Amino acid sequence: MSVSQRQTESVMSSSISKEDLAASEIEQLHQLVLQLSKNCFEIKKLCATLLVSVGVFLAGFTPTRLDPSLFAGAGAVIICFYVLDVQSYYYQRKVRAQMRKIAQGISGQAIMVSGVGMPLEGTPGSGRSEYLRAFLNASMWFYVFLAGLDILVVVLWQVGVIDTPATLVTK
């Protein structure tokens, strides 16, 4: 008899019910969702910090004038962190779908929870729609705002509203 078979028999013979095991699994998955959610917030904080740092770093190479590299650097940072955040949000959705599946197995009926806990409306979609939901959710407005601000500054710089102060330009 293999080790895994003995462990399975041991679990089956103990007083732990399948419902208790499922509830424990849901609790563990819930803790994972909470950690992923915290990571999303930390990613946003790190993005804002890095935007300032990259701006200062790039400005050090162009001390006498504004340069497109400042705007391109900011855009690259925003895109990278957006992709990281989308990935984390996608895994949150997948874990929540698994939690709902386990809960439905315990109760034997469809569970439609909305709000705190396992907020998933409807049925989980295909992989493509899950990715789309991860890319287009309210949590990502932070990056849309940052990208919009970056684009606005580029446009204002291009039309001459924002310019390098004449006192800094050496000729």
ABEGO torsion letter per residue (X at the ends): XBAAAAAAAAAAABABBAAAAAAAAAAAAAAAAAAAAAAAAAAAAAAAAAAAAAAAAAAAABAABBBAAAAAAAAAAAAAAAAAAAAAAAAAAAAAAAAAAAAAAAAGBBBBBBEBGBBBBEBBBBAAAAAAAAABBAAAAAAAAAAAAAAAAAAAAAAGABBBBAAABBX
